[in-house]
Amino acid sequence: MKRYWRLIAIVSVVVLTIGTFYIQSAMAANNLPDITIETVNGDEDELDSVVINGTYTVGNGMGEFVELNSDGSTYDSEQSFIEGLQTRPFNERTNQLQEDYRGFMRGKGRNTASYLETEDTLAYTEVINQSVSGPSSDMEFDISVLDKESGETLSFTVPVPNRAMYAQVLVEDVQIMDGALKVFTRNYSKDGGGEKHLYSFDIANQEINGNESLMSTESQDQNTSIHISIVSNSDITAANQFIIFEKTKRPITRGPENNQGIDSEQPADEGTQEFIVYNLETGEQKTLDLPETLSGKRVTDREHSTLYFEGEGNIIHYNVETEQVTDETELPVNGTAEFTRIANGKVYMLTGPENQNNFQRLMILDLQSGDTLYEGEIKPEEPVENGALLDFNGLHIE
Amino acid sequence: MNRFAKLLNFELSRFMKLYLVLVAMTIIVQIAGVIVKTNEYMGRANQTIQEDGLSIAQFVEQYGAMSFLDFTRSLWFMGPIAICAAALIFYIFMIWYRDWFGKNTFIYRLLMLPTARLNVYFAKATSIVLMVLGLISVQLIILPLENTIFKSMLPVNFRVDMTIDRIIDWNYLSMLIPQTFIEFVLYYGAGFMAVLILFTAVLFERSFKWKGILLGIGYIAISGIVMLSPVLSMVFLNHYYLYPLESLGLQIVLGIIVTAMSIWLSNYLLNKKVTV
């Protein structure tokens, strides 16, 4: 044995050290604080559909993600390797779809906007064969429609019309109306322009039957910048008769020329909003004529044909079909909401911490009456360690 | 088995002196690094606090407290690791060539031993892997020590304390010491495969000389293509049909195929083709 001492020494050091390290890191808690939502008042069952996302950071920007629900908190590092593989890149909605429709979802992208799920159909559209650098003249729509009842999938590809013109085509929403697949996209032209586009497909005959430009995303004059985004339901895969575009115009203030002789362009923070509604049934679009009381107000969320505006101490309900303010929800005075979601006839609000000794709060209100159904405090079970910061900055309702 | 242990012990002994130098260098440079970096930070802190008339809290707020990661990202920490890695990669080749080009062509005696020639091959591969893992162990042992020195060098309001687990996870160090044991096995399994591929290439060169260099490079390229074939197919087909877990399974199967191919080829070359 004495002759083998080097071998024995190295092997024992390796096995002992690495063994201890992995056993110890598997057994020991990771020293990250467990976090719970502590009920202040209300019914705890309200929490079941709530998922709150946050980050735990230490020092200069190092940290990890944490997810919080009624069962407590889960840090990224608490996931096993296999769990991590299956859920990363993290997207709850597509993960759910993959679990439910494993065969259909095989080889499909993770852009949630590409999907439409109704009671009997799951549809998917993505523009494939586009690369940012190379030639993009092979761009095609890759379309699949699953009939949930029969389990049959219909798949076909259609070249993007006038594809030589475009540098990139991004799918922003997918809908089905009367057997036609409607695909809303944002098209970037090679000459630098951009537009919102609607493509329509006849599913039964597997062909394209409509192609129209909805609006340009380019500003006509040099002193304003335009930003157009789709205001979607909390769940963008849901069916909708109305597609709502929010168009924000901001004046550009030109600063003094910098040392390269180029004047700096700075869009102002505040701008004017405009809402354009596309009705899938009639194929018409109209610009909403908002009442004075809503001008300049921010949209917090949307549910079907109702837009919810953030008022002062209340939430104003506005129906885009009738173009009327239909209701208001008074908010309790304590706490300003950092994040507000509206779903299932309830308002979910996550407030920011008011000061360092304070915890973030979650409030759930009834959308109609404004009654507080639940109020809870987000509390780490042990104090957060010196120099660490716990911040919750995402709110999802399942 | 006994033969193999003897050969392995022998291979380890031959590199032991240099290896211990690498270990000592790592320990000395890294520990010196902790002291230098913390002193640097404290020096800057004292200077700024005096010149700008800041309080400690104000300084920390403006410039940030020092965390152990500030040290691990410096050359003091990464330098020794890089040198050790380079030395071992170089030794993957030298472990063979020294037997041919030594004073008395030692490979004669090695290959004439009354044991399967593949044992020589495995002893060399195992000793490389063991030495890599040995260095990783040394790093794991001195990290807590460095962390303790780090804490003793800085007053508590100037530092962010971290556990060893987190120092490793939140860093490129997790490439060397992955978070879970499954990953550890996968990473170092892949490393073992890479060593075998390089060994096969060396044996190609030893068997066919100049032509062998091309064959060796060709073999490395083929192995690389086989291992990357799932990724390559994704690039060319523009579509990827496998779920992550299936990809992992496929990658493991491909790795086993390449490893088996390397062992079989090396065995063949060692027994039939190699020239002394």
Interface residues (C-beta under 8 A of the other chain):
Chain A: R3 Y4 R6 L7 I10 V11 V13 V14 L16 T17 I18 F21 Y22 S25 A26 A28 N30 N31 V58 G59 N60 M62 G63 E64 S77 S80 F81 I82 L85 Q86 R88 Q98 R102 R106 G107 I128 N129 E385 N386 G387 A388
Chain B: A5 K6 L8 N9 L12 S13 M16 G64 A65 S67 L69 D70 L130 M131 L133 G134 I136 S137 V138 L140 I141 V156 R159 V160 D161 M162 T163 D165 R166 D169 W170 I177 Q179 T180 F181 I182 E183 F184 N238 H239 Y240 Y241 L242 Y243 P244 L245 L248
